[in-house]
Amino acid sequence: TLRDPIFGACAGQATVTDACAQAFIRDFGLKALRRPVTTNEASALLAYYQQSGNVEGLKRVLMKFLMAPE
């Protein structure tokens, strides 16, 4: 799907797992922030993802990354 290049192949599944969200946070975060995501940042972003879950949660995390001052 069109989401795969951004969110990863697991985002195309009916249910997006926390492991998928964590992989997206780690991988996309490295690109967006140009540094590894810290453990605290990853935990906060995973909690933010879990508020909506599935692809909607991933979209919210994506927006957090794009709006980050870094």
TORLO-898024 format. One line per field, with one value per residue (C-alpha): residue number from 1; residue in three letters; chain; z, x, y. Coordinates in nm, 4 decimals. Example, Ala and Ser with C-alpha at 12.3 -4.5 7.8 and 13.67 -1.06 7.14 Angstrom:
n	[1  2]
res	[ALA  SER]
chain	[A  A]
pz	[0.7800  0.7140]
px	[1.2300  1.3670]
py	[-0.4500  -0.1060]
***
This chain:
n	[1  2  3  4  5  6  7  8  9  10  11  12  13  14  15  16  17  18  19  20  21  22  23  24  25  26  27  28  29  30  31  32  33  34  35  36  37  38  39  40  41  42  43  44  45  46  47  48  49  50  51  52  53  54  55  56  57  58  59  60  61  62  63  64  65  66  67  68  69  70]
res	[THR  LEU  ARG  ASP  PRO  ILE  PHE  GLY  ALA  CYS  ALA  GLY  GLN  ALA  THR  VAL  THR  ASP  ALA  CYS  ALA  GLN  ALA  PHE  ILE  ARG  ASP  PHE  GLY  LEU  LYS  ALA  LEU  ARG  ARG  PRO  VAL  THR  THR  ASN  GLU  ALA  SER  ALA  LEU  LEU  ALA  TYR  TYR  GLN  GLN  SER  GLY  ASN  VAL  GLU  GLY  LEU  LYS  ARG  VAL  LEU  MET  LYS  PHE  LEU  MET  ALA  PRO  GLU]
chain	[A  A  A  A  A  A  A  A  A  A  A  A  A  A  A  A  A  A  A  A  A  A  A  A  A  A  A  A  A  A  A  A  A  A  A  A  A  A  A  A  A  A  A  A  A  A  A  A  A  A  A  A  A  A  A  A  A  A  A  A  A  A  A  A  A  A  A  A  A  A]
pz	[0.0000  -0.0125  0.3618  0.3385  0.2409  0.5379  0.8125  0.7062  0.5721  0.9079  0.8966  0.6130  0.8425  0.9857  1.3345  1.3873  1.6779  1.9350  1.7860  1.4486  1.6104  1.7953  1.4719  1.3026  1.5931  1.5849  1.2061  1.1088  1.4169  1.3072  0.9717  1.1058  1.3997  1.2334  1.5514  1.7403  1.9359  2.3091  2.5292  2.6983  2.3633  2.2305  2.5401  2.5176  2.1457  2.1946  2.4621  2.2218  1.9497  2.1891  2.2498  1.8991  1.7922  1.4455  1.1494  1.3048  1.5940  1.3505  1.1706  1.5001  1.5784  1.2280  1.2886  1.6207  1.4384  1.1619  1.4131  1.6375  1.6713  1.6010]
px	[0.0000  0.0989  0.1656  0.4419  0.7272  0.6559  0.5171  0.6599  0.4949  0.3432  0.1224  -0.0739  -0.2012  -0.5528  -0.4128  -0.0942  0.1028  0.3049  0.6148  0.5288  0.4809  0.8113  0.9912  0.8360  0.9333  1.2909  1.3360  1.1485  1.2734  1.6306  1.5533  1.3409  1.5602  1.8888  1.9849  1.8609  1.5393  1.6098  1.4430  1.2333  1.1242  1.0364  0.8294  0.6415  0.5755  0.4568  0.2125  0.0951  0.0476  -0.1506  -0.4060  -0.5434  -0.3781  -0.3530  -0.2723  -0.4335  -0.1881  0.1029  -0.0185  -0.0260  0.3302  0.4379  0.2943  0.4812  0.8067  0.7355  0.6508  0.9529  1.1779  1.4855]
py	[0.0000  0.3657  0.3619  0.1013  0.3379  0.5632  0.3402  0.0042  -0.3088  -0.4031  -0.0905  -0.2512  -0.5252  -0.5152  -0.4571  -0.2603  -0.4034  -0.2143  -0.3785  -0.2235  0.1164  0.0836  -0.0036  0.3009  0.5263  0.3976  0.3978  0.7122  0.8937  0.8367  0.9966  1.2827  1.3792  1.2792  1.0970  0.7921  0.8379  0.8248  0.5658  0.8356  0.9818  0.6364  0.5559  0.8861  0.8412  0.4825  0.6024  0.8740  0.6078  0.3882  0.6631  0.6061  0.2808  0.1343  0.3575  0.6650  0.6404  0.6107  0.9225  1.1109  1.0026  1.1066  1.4533  1.4751  1.4017  1.6526  1.9240  1.8557  2.1586  1.9459]
***
